[in-house]
Amino acid sequence: MSIVKWSEDKIHKMNMWDIALVKFVCVFFGLILGAYISEFVRQYIWIFLILFLAGYITAIYRFFSKR
């Protein structure tokens, strides 16, 4: 089984909430990267970092868990 086929099978097993979680994780990652531009985000960088890590760990766990 190729890596492409394997990842397509995993993605097709994701539900709406899993995809939404991936999108939120991407938004938090973008906010963290944008922290050097915005003073507001820099003030709360630890909150955004914790939210990003929690969402990332959850998304990775759900992606690699066997269903």
Rosetta constraint file for C-alpha pairs under 8 A:
AtomPair CA 1 CA 5 HARMONIC 6.48 0.50
AtomPair CA 1 CA 6 HARMONIC 6.59 0.50
AtomPair CA 2 CA 6 HARMONIC 6.20 0.50
AtomPair CA 3 CA 7 HARMONIC 6.07 0.50
AtomPair CA 4 CA 8 HARMONIC 6.11 0.50
AtomPair CA 5 CA 9 HARMONIC 6.21 0.50
AtomPair CA 6 CA 10 HARMONIC 6.38 0.50
AtomPair CA 7 CA 11 HARMONIC 6.08 0.50
AtomPair CA 8 CA 12 HARMONIC 6.13 0.50
AtomPair CA 9 CA 13 HARMONIC 6.50 0.50
AtomPair CA 10 CA 14 HARMONIC 6.77 0.50
AtomPair CA 10 CA 63 HARMONIC 6.59 0.50
AtomPair CA 10 CA 64 HARMONIC 7.83 0.50
AtomPair CA 11 CA 63 HARMONIC 7.73 0.50
AtomPair CA 14 CA 18 HARMONIC 5.72 0.50
AtomPair CA 14 CA 19 HARMONIC 6.76 0.50
AtomPair CA 14 CA 63 HARMONIC 7.53 0.50
AtomPair CA 15 CA 19 HARMONIC 6.55 0.50
AtomPair CA 16 CA 20 HARMONIC 6.21 0.50
AtomPair CA 17 CA 21 HARMONIC 6.07 0.50
AtomPair CA 18 CA 22 HARMONIC 6.37 0.50
AtomPair CA 18 CA 59 HARMONIC 6.78 0.50
AtomPair CA 18 CA 62 HARMONIC 7.60 0.50
AtomPair CA 19 CA 23 HARMONIC 6.36 0.50
AtomPair CA 20 CA 24 HARMONIC 6.24 0.50
AtomPair CA 21 CA 25 HARMONIC 6.15 0.50
AtomPair CA 21 CA 55 HARMONIC 6.61 0.50
AtomPair CA 21 CA 59 HARMONIC 6.58 0.50
AtomPair CA 22 CA 26 HARMONIC 6.28 0.50
AtomPair CA 22 CA 55 HARMONIC 7.62 0.50
AtomPair CA 22 CA 56 HARMONIC 7.51 0.50
AtomPair CA 22 CA 59 HARMONIC 6.33 0.50
AtomPair CA 23 CA 27 HARMONIC 6.32 0.50
AtomPair CA 24 CA 28 HARMONIC 6.24 0.50
AtomPair CA 24 CA 55 HARMONIC 7.58 0.50
AtomPair CA 25 CA 29 HARMONIC 6.13 0.50
AtomPair CA 25 CA 51 HARMONIC 7.96 0.50
AtomPair CA 25 CA 52 HARMONIC 5.50 0.50
AtomPair CA 25 CA 55 HARMONIC 5.65 0.50
AtomPair CA 25 CA 56 HARMONIC 5.99 0.50
AtomPair CA 26 CA 30 HARMONIC 6.16 0.50
AtomPair CA 27 CA 31 HARMONIC 6.23 0.50
AtomPair CA 28 CA 32 HARMONIC 6.21 0.50
AtomPair CA 28 CA 48 HARMONIC 6.21 0.50
AtomPair CA 28 CA 49 HARMONIC 7.50 0.50
AtomPair CA 28 CA 51 HARMONIC 7.17 0.50
AtomPair CA 28 CA 52 HARMONIC 5.34 0.50
AtomPair CA 29 CA 33 HARMONIC 6.25 0.50
AtomPair CA 29 CA 49 HARMONIC 7.95 0.50
AtomPair CA 29 CA 52 HARMONIC 6.31 0.50
AtomPair CA 30 CA 34 HARMONIC 5.99 0.50
AtomPair CA 31 CA 35 HARMONIC 6.13 0.50
AtomPair CA 31 CA 41 HARMONIC 6.92 0.50
AtomPair CA 31 CA 48 HARMONIC 7.42 0.50
AtomPair CA 32 CA 41 HARMONIC 7.34 0.50
AtomPair CA 32 CA 45 HARMONIC 6.68 0.50
AtomPair CA 32 CA 48 HARMONIC 6.70 0.50
AtomPair CA 32 CA 49 HARMONIC 6.85 0.50
AtomPair CA 34 CA 38 HARMONIC 6.51 0.50
AtomPair CA 34 CA 41 HARMONIC 7.59 0.50
AtomPair CA 35 CA 39 HARMONIC 6.96 0.50
AtomPair CA 35 CA 40 HARMONIC 7.87 0.50
AtomPair CA 35 CA 41 HARMONIC 5.14 0.50
AtomPair CA 35 CA 42 HARMONIC 4.93 0.50
AtomPair CA 35 CA 45 HARMONIC 7.17 0.50
AtomPair CA 36 CA 42 HARMONIC 6.82 0.50
AtomPair CA 38 CA 42 HARMONIC 6.43 0.50
AtomPair CA 39 CA 43 HARMONIC 6.33 0.50
AtomPair CA 40 CA 44 HARMONIC 6.87 0.50
AtomPair CA 41 CA 45 HARMONIC 5.76 0.50
AtomPair CA 41 CA 48 HARMONIC 7.93 0.50
AtomPair CA 44 CA 48 HARMONIC 6.52 0.50
AtomPair CA 45 CA 49 HARMONIC 5.96 0.50
AtomPair CA 46 CA 50 HARMONIC 6.05 0.50
AtomPair CA 47 CA 51 HARMONIC 6.23 0.50
AtomPair CA 48 CA 52 HARMONIC 6.00 0.50
AtomPair CA 49 CA 53 HARMONIC 6.11 0.50
AtomPair CA 50 CA 54 HARMONIC 6.05 0.50
AtomPair CA 51 CA 55 HARMONIC 6.09 0.50
AtomPair CA 52 CA 56 HARMONIC 5.93 0.50
AtomPair CA 53 CA 57 HARMONIC 5.96 0.50
AtomPair CA 54 CA 58 HARMONIC 6.18 0.50
AtomPair CA 55 CA 59 HARMONIC 6.02 0.50
AtomPair CA 56 CA 60 HARMONIC 6.07 0.50
AtomPair CA 57 CA 61 HARMONIC 6.04 0.50
AtomPair CA 58 CA 62 HARMONIC 6.13 0.50
AtomPair CA 59 CA 63 HARMONIC 6.02 0.50
AtomPair CA 60 CA 64 HARMONIC 6.17 0.50
AtomPair CA 61 CA 65 HARMONIC 5.84 0.50
